[in-house]
Amino acid sequence: MTPQVQATPASALPSGGSLPVFTPPAAPPASLPRRLALVAAACLAWLLVYLSLPTVADWITHGLLGLPPAGHLSEAVAFFTYDAPKVFLLLVAVVYAVGIVHTFVTPERTRRLLAGRREAAGYPLAAALGVVTPFCSCSAVPLFIGFVTAGVPLGVTFTFLVAAPMVNEVALVLLLGLFGWKVAGLYLTTGLAVAMVAGAVIGRLHMEGSVEDWVFAARASTDLRVSAPTWAERLGDAALSVRDVVGRVWLYLVLGIAVGALIHGYVPTDFMASFMGRSSWWAVPLAVLIGIPIYSNAAGVVPVVQALLAKGAALGTVLAFMMAVIGLSLPETILLRKVLKRRLIAVFIAVVATGILLVGYLFNAIL
C-alpha cells in the first residue's frame, strides 16, 4: 500500500516560501569495543599482507612482467614492487601509533611544559618533545610565536624547531624497520644532539633583537582547557591521522621509491661509493648542499637513503643528506622569515648545517 504524503500548506511555510531544510541526526560515535575490533582486524590484515610481500613482488617482476632474473630493469622493478607496499604498510602502522600519541602530546601542552623552564632543563625536554609533537613546515610560524610569547627562551624554542622536523618519528620507525636499531639509533641520537647544540649556541648569542618586533607584541593564548578525549575518540583520531598524512605524502613516497629503484637498478656500486664514500672529503658538504633545496618529507627520503646505502654510500654522508632534506627544509626557512630577521635566519642555517656536517664526518670516520 502506497503511503499518503500530506502536502504542507503554504501558510506553514517560512517566509520566502521555501521548504524547511531537513537535517539528519548526527551518527552516534563508534563504541570502544567496535573500534578495538576494527583495529584488531586491520592489524591481522596488515600482517598477512606484509608477510606476502616477497612472494607478490617476485611474481609481479618475473611472472606477470616476465623480466629475467638478472638485469638493470629487473632489479629496479623488483626494488619498487617490494619496497613501495612495504614502506606504505610501515607508514600506516607508524602514523596510526603516532596519531594516538599525539592525542596526549599537543603543541599547546608542549608550549605550557616548556614555558618558564630553565635553559639547562629546557634543551633536552624541548628536543624530546620535538620528536613526539605533531609538526610540519606550515606550523613553524604559529609555534614560534606561541613559544616566544609564552616565555620560552629563544634557544629552547630553536631546539624544538630543529628537533621536531629533523628527528621525525615516521622516519625513525621506517629506519628501524628497514635498517635495524643501529641506524635508527644513530639517527635519533645525532639528530637530538644537533638540535640541542644548535639551540644552545643560538641561546648564548642572545639574538632576541633579531626577532621581528611584532612577535613580542603578540599575546599567547592562555585558554588551554580542553577536555581529554576518550579512548574511542583517540582511536578514531588516529585513523583520521592516517588518512590525512598518507594523503599528503603518498606522492613524495612514490617518487622517493622510484628514485631509489633507479639508483638500485642502474647506478653502479663503484660510482656511488666514490661519489658518496668515506674517502671523498667533499662528499658530506655536497650531500648537505644537495639536500637543502629538496622539498620532501621523511617518508619520501627514506627509500632514497636505503638505495644509497645498498650501493656503497657511506652512512655518515647519507645521514647528512637525510638531515639536510628534513632539517633544513626550504619551505620552513621561508616561513620563518616572517618572524625572524635575516641575521638570525643565517645563524640558524649556519649552526644547523655545521652540526649536520660534523655528524656526517664523525660517522664516516668511526664506522
Secondary structure, 3 states (H helix, E strand, C coil): CCCCCCCCCHHHCCCCCCCCCCCCCCCCCCCHHHHHHHHHHHHHHHHHHHHHHHHHHHHHHHHHCCCCCCCHHHHHHHHHHHHHHHHHHHHHHHHHHHHHHHCCCCHHHHHHHHCCCCHHHHHHHHHHHHHHCCCCHHHHHHHHHHHHHCCCCHHHHHHHHHHHHHCCHHHHHHHHHHHCHHHHHHHHHHHHHHHHHHHHHHHHCCCHHHECHHHHHCCCCCCCCCCCCCHHHHHHHHHHHHHHHHHHHHHHHHHHHHHHHHHHHHCCHHHHHHHCCCCCCCHHHHHHHHHCCCCCCHHHHHHHHHHHHHCCCCHHHHHHHHHHHHHCCHHHHHHHCCCECHHHHHHHHHHHHHHHHHHHHHHHHHC
